[in-house]
């Protein structure tokens, strides 16, 4: 669902929904929504859920969706994103994820930012 609201506002709303969610299925829906955003800020909001065993698969799927948008950045924009904090989030993904496609994308993005 497209929205005219700023991405930062959408992320705040998703975070509020996650805080209010009591069922794993509700949390999975929130992660699916985050996966549509395609920004470095969405990566930062999603990475912490890699630590939740019941949400790991959905978190990895959301990160793939988000990174699909972020990967389209040109090399200079990628360097700026990495320097602004995305690098730490990507390194966390490499440490915690077992999804080979996700790990490959992250490695590619880190290499582009050198």
Secondary structure, 3 states (H helix, E strand, C coil): CCCCCCHHHHHHHHHHHHHHCCCHHHHHHHHHHHCCCCCHHHHHHHHHHHHCCCCHHHHHHHHHHHHHHHCCCCHHHHHHHHHHHHHHHHHHHHHHCCCHHHHHHHHHHHHHCC
